[in-house]
Amino acid sequence: MLEAAPHAGALFGVRDLHTYYGDSHILHGVSLDLPEGRAVGLLGRNGMGKTTLIRTLMGYVRARSGQVLAQGRDVTGAPPEKMARSGIGYVPEGRGVFPNLSVRENLVMSARAGLDGRRPWTLERVLETFPRLKERLSNGGHQLSGGEQQMVSIGRALMTNPRLMILDEATEGLAPLVVAEIWRVIAEIRRTGISTLIVDRDYKKVLAHTDHAVVMEKGRLALQSDSAALLARPEQLSALLGV
């Protein structure tokens, strides 16, 4: 197993996390750091605990034991709104666009300054990043294609001016041209210095767009490494991801 030591400058992290759904033990002692200005990939087959880990970090699911940390502070049990206010922009699996609100309303409803008081991500910048949305500003969420909805979801998260962006299956079910556009934007987000946690089935793309990656198996971290080193070991990835 390739291992990396915890990063001292972590913005967010979890320590020895155990999470249950009813009597089902889903996360088994997971520890993970999300360092400032770094991109982390979260890989694993379906049902291995990736989304549960994200939802526990975000406060949607309460851990049975272990810690959730934000800038070194124990925030275990904090509700989702508090975690969002601590600097997390969340792009959930399924997009979560409000169907009865216009594109403009979906975007501006989340607009706020970052923790440092700055607003580098404005409506204008989001529309420059996603020119397609500029043509759809008055359309309702229910009138958008799947790709356009994903653009709104990412843009909405960016307008919170987060320190960490979590993207859970941001390219799932999208046409190839839209997928390429989403990865372009992910690369741009990374260049701005925003930390990212990326979940996606295309492990090669994840490893190409991250500094560090972990692979989950049955609710545990089975492998973790620098992304470039992990990409050079396809036999290990094949065993854990079934690729």
C-alpha positions in Angstrom: 0.0 0.0 0.0 1.2 3.5 -0.8 0.6 5.8 2.1 0.9 9.5 2.7 1.3 11.3 6.0 -1.5 13.6 7.2 -1.0 17.2 6.0 -0.4 19.7 8.8 -2.1 22.5 6.9 -5.4 20.7 6.4 -8.5 23.0 5.9 -10.9 20.2 6.7 -10.5 16.6 7.7 -11.9 13.5 9.5 -10.3 11.4 12.1 -11.2 7.7 12.8 -14.7 8.2 11.5 -17.3 5.5 12.0 -20.7 6.1 10.4 -23.8 3.9 10.4 -27.1 3.8 8.6 -29.3 2.1 11.1 -27.5 -1.1 12.1 -25.3 -1.0 8.9 -21.7 0.0 9.7 -20.7 2.0 6.6 -17.5 3.9 7.5 -14.9 2.0 9.4 -12.3 4.3 11.0 -11.7 6.6 8.1 -9.1 9.4 8.4 -8.6 11.9 5.7 -7.0 15.4 5.3 -8.1 18.0 2.8 -5.2 20.4 2.6 -5.4 24.1 1.7 -4.9 24.7 -2.0 -4.7 21.0 -2.9 -6.9 18.7 -4.9 -7.8 15.3 -3.5 -9.4 12.5 -5.5 -11.8 10.0 -3.8 -12.1 6.8 -5.7 -13.8 3.4 -5.2 -16.5 1.2 -6.7 -20.2 2.0 -6.0 -21.3 1.3 -2.5 -17.8 1.6 -0.9 -18.7 4.6 1.2 -17.6 7.6 -0.8 -20.8 9.6 -0.7 -21.4 8.6 3.0 -18.0 10.1 3.8 -18.9 13.3 2.1 -22.3 13.5 3.7 -20.8 12.9 7.1 -18.2 15.6 6.6 -21.0 17.9 5.5 -23.2 17.1 8.5 -26.0 15.4 6.6 -25.2 12.2 8.4 -24.0 12.1 12.0 -21.0 10.0 12.8 -21.3 7.4 15.5 -17.7 8.1 16.6 -14.6 10.0 15.4 -14.1 13.6 14.5 -14.9 16.1 11.8 -12.4 19.0 11.7 -12.5 22.5 10.2 -9.3 24.5 10.3 -8.2 22.3 13.2 -11.4 22.8 15.2 -13.6 19.9 16.2 -17.0 20.5 14.5 -18.3 17.0 14.8 -22.1 17.0 14.6 -22.3 20.5 13.1 -25.4 20.9 10.8 -24.9 21.3 7.0 -25.6 25.0 7.0 -22.7 25.5 9.5 -20.4 23.4 7.4 -21.3 25.4 4.4 -20.6 28.6 6.3 -17.2 27.3 7.3 -16.1 27.5 3.6 -17.4 24.4 1.8 -19.0 24.6 -1.6 -20.9 21.3 -2.3 -21.9 20.0 -5.7 -24.0 17.0 -4.8 -24.7 13.9 -6.8 -28.0 14.6 -8.5 -27.3 18.4 -8.9 -30.0 19.7 -6.6 -31.2 22.6 -8.9 -34.4 24.2 -7.8 -36.9 23.6 -10.7 -39.2 26.5 -10.1 -36.4 29.1 -9.9 -34.7 30.7 -12.9 -31.1 30.1 -13.6 -30.3 33.6 -12.3 -32.2 32.9 -9.1 -30.6 29.5 -8.6 -27.2 31.2 -8.8 -27.6 34.5 -6.8 -29.5 32.8 -3.9 -26.2 31.4 -2.7 -24.0 34.5 -3.4 -21.9 35.6 -0.4 -18.4 36.7 0.4 -15.8 34.1 1.4 -14.4 33.8 4.9 -11.8 36.4 4.0 -14.5 38.9 3.0 -13.6 38.7 -0.7 -15.9 37.9 -3.6 -13.7 36.7 -6.5 -16.6 34.5 -7.8 -19.5 36.8 -8.9 -22.5 36.1 -11.2 -20.5 37.8 -14.0 -17.5 35.5 -13.5 -19.7 32.4 -13.4 -21.4 33.4 -16.6 -18.0 33.9 -18.2 -17.0 30.5 -17.1 -20.3 28.9 -18.3 -21.3 31.1 -21.4 -24.2 28.7 -22.0 -25.9 29.8 -18.8 -25.9 33.5 -20.0 -28.4 32.4 -22.7 -30.5 30.6 -20.1 -30.7 33.2 -17.3 -34.5 33.5 -17.4 -35.2 29.8 -17.9 -36.4 27.7 -15.0 -34.4 24.9 -13.6 -36.9 22.4 -15.0 -36.2 23.7 -18.5 -32.5 22.9 -18.5 -30.6 19.9 -19.9 -28.7 17.7 -17.5 -25.4 19.4 -18.5 -26.9 22.9 -17.9 -28.2 21.9 -14.5 -24.7 20.7 -13.6 -23.3 24.0 -14.7 -25.8 25.8 -12.4 -24.9 23.5 -9.5 -21.2 24.2 -9.9 -21.7 27.9 -10.4 -24.0 28.1 -7.4 -21.3 26.5 -5.2 -18.6 28.8 -6.6 -20.7 31.9 -5.7 -20.4 31.0 -2.0 -16.6 31.7 -2.6 -15.6 28.6 -0.8 -12.2 27.4 0.4 -13.1 23.8 -0.4 -15.2 22.6 -3.3 -16.6 19.1 -3.1 -17.7 17.6 -6.5 -19.6 14.3 -6.1 -20.0 12.6 -9.6 -20.1 15.9 -11.4 -19.9 14.3 -14.9 -22.3 11.4 -14.3 -24.8 10.9 -17.1 -23.6 13.8 -19.2 -22.8 14.0 -22.9 -19.0 13.8 -23.8 -18.8 17.5 -24.9 -20.4 18.6 -21.6 -18.1 16.2 -19.6 -15.1 17.9 -21.3 -16.5 21.3 -20.3 -16.9 20.2 -16.7 -13.3 19.0 -16.5 -12.1 22.3 -18.0 -13.9 24.2 -15.2 -12.5 21.8 -12.6 -9.0 22.6 -13.8 -9.8 26.3 -13.7 -11.1 26.0 -10.1 -7.9 24.2 -9.1 -5.7 26.9 -10.7 -7.5 29.6 -8.5 -6.2 27.8 -5.4 -9.5 26.5 -4.1 -9.1 23.1 -2.5 -11.1 20.4 -4.1 -12.4 16.9 -3.3 -13.4 15.1 -6.5 -15.4 11.9 -6.8 -15.8 10.6 -10.4 -15.9 7.2 -12.1 -13.2 8.2 -14.6 -10.2 7.5 -12.4 -7.7 8.7 -15.0 -9.4 12.1 -15.2 -9.5 12.3 -11.4 -5.8 11.4 -11.0 -4.9 13.9 -13.8 -6.7 16.7 -11.9 -5.6 16.0 -8.3 -2.5 16.1 -6.2 -3.4 13.2 -4.0 -5.9 10.4 -4.1 -7.4 7.8 -1.9 -9.3 4.6 -2.8 -12.1 3.3 -0.6 -13.1 -0.3 -0.2 -15.9 -1.5 2.0 -15.9 1.7 4.1 -12.1 1.8 4.6 -9.3 3.7 2.9 -7.6 0.8 1.1 -5.0 2.9 -0.8 -3.7 6.5 -0.7 -0.9 8.1 -2.6 0.2 11.0 -4.7 -2.0 10.9 -7.8 0.9 10.6 -10.3 2.3 7.6 -8.4 -1.1 6.0 -8.2 -1.6 6.4 -11.9 1.6 4.5 -12.5 0.3 1.4 -10.7 -2.7 0.3 -12.8 -2.6 -3.2 -11.4 -3.5 -1.9 -7.9 -6.2 0.3 -9.3 -7.6 -2.6 -11.3 -7.9 -4.8 -8.2 -9.7 -2.1 -6.2 -11.8 -0.4 -8.9 -12.5 -3.3 -11.2 -11.2 -1.5 -14.2 
